[in-house]
Amino acid sequence: MSKGSSGKMLYFVLYIVLITELLIVITERDELAENEKLIQEKLIGSIANSYKADVSLSASPKMLDYNIGADDKHNAIVSLELHGLVSEAEKDGVTYTVKVAPGSKAPEGFPSNGLSSADGNGNKNFRILKTDGNAKFQAAFISEGDYKFVAQASTKRVLPDYLTESLLNLLKEKIGESGSKEVTSNKEPFEISAKRQGGVKKAGAQLVL
């Protein structure tokens, strides 16, 4: 075989190798793009389901004993946790309310129209403190009684700001709306029993003969 023929054969082989590698790169790119699209759709679908789902509120503990006569000053604390929040903006915008349950008497000093986290720190005996979307109801009772309360939370659905415009539009399409809507949780009951225990006790009378 002449040198000219050998050179042409070499170039032809190199051309075949180059075309083969190019086809492999194109195939891998298409597979990667397809996988990326599938992942994005599943991610957006999961976020959309979270936005369409209801939010639920839980209180812990559901029943609590409080000792008015304790030597150390302390608060009765009930943790309020809101499930189903998606974005940080939703957590920041949550408003918690605590009201006296229907049929129950109100403890002394408790606001007549209930307590709201939107009002700030309440008063010195009753307040709601928010932390990262959740809250704590704190109370210092000065009157005895079995007090029943109902907690509730509300917030506005806010779409995440970290999505690209195309993904945000896809999310809105799956949700079927802009995503900005007010959602309210269930009404969650809890009870605190305040009793005066300990402290100074009066000695019983004795009959002297």
LINBELFEN-V753566 format. One record per residue. RES is the residue in three letters. PSI is psi in whole degrees, -180 to 180 (999 if undefined). BURIAL is I if it has 16 or more other C-alpha atoms within 10 Angstrom, else O. D_LAST is the distance of its C-alpha to the last C-alpha in Angstrom with 1 decimal. Layout:
BEGIN
res;psi;burial;d_last
RES;PSI;BURIAL;D_LAST
RES;PSI;BURIAL;D_LAST
END
This chain:
BEGIN
res;psi;burial;d_last
MET;135;O;142.2
SER;162;O;143.2
LYS;-37;O;140.9
GLY;-40;O;140.8
SER;-39;O;139.6
SER;-41;O;137.0
GLY;-41;O;135.6
LYS;-40;O;135.4
MET;-39;O;133.6
LEU;-46;O;131.1
TYR;-38;O;130.4
PHE;-43;O;130.1
VAL;-44;O;127.5
LEU;-38;O;125.5
TYR;-43;O;125.7
ILE;-43;O;124.3
VAL;-43;O;121.5
LEU;-44;O;120.7
ILE;-41;O;120.7
THR;-46;O;118.5
GLU;-37;O;115.9
LEU;-41;O;116.0
LEU;-38;O;115.3
ILE;-44;O;112.4
VAL;-43;O;110.9
ILE;-43;O;111.4
THR;-46;O;109.8
GLU;-39;O;106.8
ARG;-43;O;106.4
ASP;-40;O;106.5
GLU;-40;O;103.9
LEU;-43;O;101.7
ALA;-38;O;102.0
GLU;-42;O;101.3
ASN;-40;O;98.2
GLU;-41;O;97.0
LYS;-40;O;97.5
LEU;-42;O;95.6
ILE;-43;O;92.7
GLN;-42;O;92.6
GLU;-40;I;92.6
LYS;-40;O;89.7
LEU;-47;O;87.8
ILE;-37;I;88.5
GLY;-39;I;87.6
SER;-43;O;84.2
ILE;-41;I;83.5
ALA;-42;I;84.7
ASN;-37;O;82.4
SER;-39;O;79.4
TYR;-33;I;80.3
LYS;-18;O;80.7
ALA;156;O;77.4
ASP;155;O;74.1
VAL;146;I;71.5
SER;141;I;68.0
LEU;137;I;64.6
SER;148;I;61.7
ALA;139;I;58.2
SER;126;O;56.0
PRO;163;O;53.2
LYS;-27;O;53.1
MET;136;O;49.3
LEU;138;I;47.1
ASP;138;O;43.5
TYR;128;I;42.6
ASN;106;I;39.4
ILE;-33;I;38.8
GLY;13;O;36.0
ALA;144;O;38.1
ASP;-39;O;38.2
ASP;136;O;42.0
LYS;128;O;44.0
HIS;169;O;46.1
ASN;147;I;48.2
ALA;129;I;48.4
ILE;126;I;52.0
VAL;123;I;54.1
SER;134;I;57.6
LEU;121;I;60.4
GLU;126;I;63.7
LEU;121;I;66.9
HIS;143;O;69.4
GLY;5;I;73.1
LEU;144;I;74.0
VAL;-54;I;77.4
SER;161;I;78.5
GLU;-34;O;76.7
ALA;-35;I;77.4
GLU;-42;I;75.4
LYS;-42;I;72.4
ASP;-31;O;72.7
GLY;5;O;72.9
VAL;136;I;69.9
THR;126;I;67.4
TYR;140;I;63.9
THR;144;I;61.7
VAL;124;I;58.1
LYS;159;I;56.7
VAL;132;I;53.6
ALA;146;I;54.3
PRO;132;O;54.9
GLY;-8;O;51.7
SER;148;O;49.4
LYS;153;O;47.6
ALA;139;I;48.7
PRO;155;I;46.4
GLU;130;O;45.8
GLY;-5;O;48.9
PHE;134;I;51.2
PRO;135;I;54.7
SER;-31;O;55.2
ASN;13;O;58.7
GLY;179;O;57.7
LEU;137;I;58.4
SER;140;I;61.9
SER;-18;I;63.3
ALA;-15;O;66.2
ASP;6;O;63.9
GLY;-133;O;63.3
ASN;15;O;59.9
GLY;-132;I;57.8
ASN;-173;O;54.9
LYS;-24;O;52.3
ASN;-27;I;50.0
PHE;130;I;52.6
ARG;161;I;56.0
ILE;123;I;58.7
LEU;123;I;60.5
LYS;143;I;63.9
THR;112;O;65.4
ASP;48;O;68.8
GLY;-18;I;68.7
ASN;-179;I;65.1
ALA;165;I;61.9
LYS;130;I;58.2
PHE;121;I;55.7
GLN;135;I;53.0
ALA;140;I;49.8
ALA;107;I;46.7
PHE;144;I;44.2
ILE;-3;I;41.7
SER;141;O;40.5
GLU;152;O;38.9
GLY;165;I;41.0
ASP;108;I;43.5
TYR;129;I;46.8
LYS;135;I;50.2
PHE;163;I;53.4
VAL;124;I;57.1
ALA;149;I;59.5
GLN;154;I;63.2
ALA;150;I;66.2
SER;151;I;69.7
THR;169;I;72.7
LYS;130;I;76.5
ARG;127;I;78.7
VAL;125;I;81.0
LEU;146;I;83.8
PRO;143;I;83.9
ASP;2;O;86.2
TYR;-4;O;87.4
LEU;148;O;89.8
THR;167;O;93.5
GLU;-40;O;95.0
SER;-41;O;96.5
LEU;-36;O;93.3
LEU;-41;I;91.4
ASN;-38;O;93.9
LEU;-40;I;93.5
LEU;-45;I;89.7
LYS;-37;I;90.1
GLU;-41;O;92.5
LYS;-36;I;90.1
ILE;-35;I;87.2
GLY;12;O;89.4
GLU;-180;O;88.2
SER;-20;O;87.8
GLY;-15;I;84.4
SER;98;O;82.7
LYS;156;O;80.2
GLU;132;O;76.5
VAL;143;I;74.3
THR;139;I;70.7
SER;178;I;68.2
ASN;163;I;65.9
LYS;117;O;62.5
GLU;116;I;60.0
PRO;150;I;56.3
PHE;163;I;53.3
GLU;140;I;49.6
ILE;125;I;46.8
SER;113;I;43.1
ALA;118;I;41.2
LYS;154;I;37.4
ARG;106;O;34.9
GLN;147;O;33.6
GLY;-159;O;31.9
GLY;-167;O;31.2
VAL;130;O;27.9
LYS;138;O;25.0
LYS;137;O;21.8
ALA;144;O;18.5
GLY;152;O;16.3
ALA;142;O;13.1
GLN;143;O;9.8
LEU;120;O;6.5
VAL;126;O;3.8
LEU;999;O;0.0
END
